[in-house]
Amino acid sequence: MNREGDKTLGAQIEDQLRNAIRGGTLRPHSRVPSTRDLARQLSVSRPIVVSAYTQLAAEGYLELRQGARPRVSACVRASGSTATAKATAVQPPRFDFSPGAPDLSAFPRSVWLRCMRDGLAKMSDFDLGYTDPHGSEVLRVALTDYLGRVRGVVCEPGRVVVTGGFAQGRTLVCRAFAKLGITRVAVEDPSNTELWDSVNRAGLEMISIPVDGSGIDVNALERSGAGAVLVTPAHQYPMGSVMSGERRAGLLAWLRDHDAIAVEDDYDAEYRYDRAPVGALQSLDPARIVYGGTASKTLAPALRLGWLVVPPRLLDEVMQQQLASDYGGPRIEQHAFAEFLARGELDRHLRRMRGRYRVRRDALIDALRHALPEVEICGIAAGLHVTVRMPESYDERAIRDEALRRGIAITVLGDYSLNTRSGPPTLLLGYARSSEATIRAGIRELAIVIRHLRKQSRR
């Protein structure tokens, strides 16, 4: 309140409340202080506030009722974002086959709550302060044990950096590359489009390397002049292939010959259905490979938990980039996840979900074979999605757009390609978030879309 200003105190109260309501700071139905409370807070007489509230009520901004706290009128709408957000809200699809997320309804809420409670009970007062920004010690130890046992990762707690998901992890690594003088980074083509942003925002030159059913093309990598490469060897995203032993050996030889660095995105390797998961590439050359993992595909993206196992040559710079970014993530959730790992709850959850996802994968394959017998289904051995190759005459983008218009969410391989892509039109169909009955119904609807487009193209 400006007691020396041109406007009266009552007019100042009116203006500030009116602007807060218009701007959306005070939303419809929000309670505001009583006239007595506000007068006391502002050290003004109550009649001044009563007069201001009466004027705002007359203009329709406030609702005043005898014996009740004043509220912002339900009829008021903010001048900008609120109306626009409602007008552009996207309705969820009827059938969601988008890849990239687990079954969120299966998140073990009760178990997580117990781990949260027990993890918090074990935290000291010191743990609640500004402790190690690179991850709580208890989680780094738990991750070291888990990754060594399940993925064969060679690491020690001091080389584990806990991040806000793998998205933050790869950003930190790309920034570290730039600081250490690595300017050219190779990426798989096709690959995750968000990965491209991390490379570009770090000011690095991105070089696309083709990928086929055996993994990254090592011969093209040899010719690239890159100093680092980002790969998904256990389950290539989005093609779904597993890097062959021969390509792994070739990639490791390239790393040694060029003193280069690889970043291994091990995003959903635990979901393998034909045999035990393929071990991490990092175990074959821990000094040249950054290992990255996340809880987003195994539990839920909302946890925002990821981790890096960083070679000594990069460790200091990655840690410096994390300090410059956010000084570390939430420690209480880290202690809860450490409890979750130490008790074997993640192992139990993965065993349960592998069985559930395998049934859904089989339902998807069966539905595709019945509804679209002309397609080839690939990438079924692991992960949470399959790739569906169609005859050359099909238009993948037209299918994607028409399917979305009819409430069927799918993606196509062209969405993930850096260069003009050759090869058959290919759909990517995720199966983690839908029941078997929903999967079958959705594929029947998708087949109708494809048949309809085929008839149109013939005409």
SULVENLIN-V794478 format. One record per pair of residues at least 24 apart in sequence whose C-alpha atoms are under 6 Angstrom apart, sorted by sequence separation. I is the first residue (numbers start at 1). J is the second residue. D is the distance in Angstrom with one decimal. If there is no record, write none. Layout:
i | j | d
I | J | D
I | J | D
This chain:
i | j | d
287 | 311 | 5.0
263 | 289 | 5.7
266 | 292 | 5.9
267 | 293 | 5.6
134 | 161 | 5.1
135 | 162 | 4.8
171 | 198 | 5.2
175 | 202 | 5.2
261 | 288 | 5.0
262 | 289 | 4.7
263 | 290 | 4.6
264 | 291 | 4.9
265 | 292 | 5.0
266 | 293 | 5.3
134 | 162 | 5.6
174 | 202 | 5.9
213 | 241 | 5.3
215 | 243 | 4.3
261 | 289 | 5.7
264 | 292 | 5.9
214 | 243 | 5.0
268 | 297 | 6.0
396 | 425 | 5.3
214 | 244 | 5.1
228 | 260 | 5.3
230 | 262 | 5.7
232 | 264 | 5.8
392 | 424 | 5.2
227 | 260 | 5.0
228 | 261 | 4.6
229 | 262 | 4.8
230 | 263 | 4.7
231 | 264 | 5.3
232 | 265 | 5.1
228 | 262 | 5.5
34 | 69 | 5.9
234 | 269 | 5.7
390 | 425 | 5.5
389 | 425 | 5.9
389 | 426 | 4.4
10 | 48 | 5.4
14 | 52 | 5.5
32 | 70 | 5.7
388 | 426 | 5.3
31 | 70 | 5.9
32 | 71 | 5.7
388 | 427 | 5.0
31 | 71 | 4.4
186 | 226 | 5.9
387 | 427 | 5.7
30 | 71 | 5.5
185 | 226 | 5.3
387 | 428 | 4.7
10 | 52 | 5.4
29 | 71 | 5.5
30 | 72 | 5.4
184 | 226 | 4.7
187 | 229 | 5.8
386 | 428 | 5.9
29 | 72 | 5.0
184 | 227 | 5.8
185 | 228 | 4.9
186 | 229 | 4.5
187 | 230 | 5.2
386 | 429 | 5.5
28 | 72 | 5.2
185 | 229 | 5.5
385 | 429 | 5.4
28 | 73 | 5.6
29 | 74 | 5.5
182 | 227 | 5.8
385 | 430 | 4.0
28 | 74 | 4.7
191 | 237 | 5.8
384 | 430 | 5.8
385 | 431 | 5.9
384 | 432 | 5.8
24 | 78 | 4.8
23 | 78 | 5.3
22 | 78 | 4.7
22 | 79 | 5.6
363 | 436 | 5.8
367 | 440 | 5.5
360 | 436 | 5.5
274 | 381 | 5.8
273 | 381 | 5.6
273 | 382 | 5.8
272 | 382 | 4.2
271 | 382 | 5.4
271 | 383 | 5.2
268 | 383 | 5.8
152 | 279 | 5.8
151 | 279 | 5.3
166 | 294 | 5.7
151 | 280 | 5.6
154 | 283 | 5.5
165 | 294 | 5.7
153 | 283 | 5.1
241 | 379 | 5.5
165 | 304 | 4.8
240 | 379 | 4.3
164 | 304 | 4.8
165 | 305 | 4.5
166 | 306 | 5.0
164 | 305 | 4.9
165 | 306 | 3.8
176 | 317 | 5.5
164 | 306 | 5.6
176 | 318 | 5.5
163 | 306 | 4.9
162 | 306 | 5.9
163 | 307 | 5.4
162 | 307 | 4.4
173 | 318 | 6.0
161 | 307 | 5.6
172 | 318 | 5.8
161 | 308 | 5.1
160 | 308 | 5.6
160 | 309 | 4.7
172 | 321 | 5.8
159 | 309 | 5.5
159 | 310 | 5.5
133 | 327 | 5.0
134 | 328 | 5.6
102 | 297 | 5.4
133 | 328 | 4.2
101 | 297 | 5.7
142 | 338 | 5.7
139 | 338 | 4.6
119 | 335 | 5.1
119 | 336 | 4.8
116 | 336 | 4.4
115 | 336 | 5.0
193 | 416 | 6.0
115 | 339 | 5.5
115 | 340 | 5.9
191 | 416 | 5.4
190 | 416 | 5.0
190 | 417 | 4.3
189 | 417 | 5.7
99 | 385 | 5.7
98 | 409 | 5.8
97 | 409 | 5.5
98 | 410 | 5.0
94 | 407 | 5.0
95 | 408 | 4.8
96 | 409 | 4.9
97 | 410 | 5.2
93 | 407 | 4.6
93 | 408 | 5.7
103 | 432 | 5.3
102 | 432 | 5.4
103 | 433 | 4.5
99 | 430 | 4.2
97 | 429 | 5.0
98 | 430 | 5.2
97 | 430 | 4.5
95 | 442 | 5.6
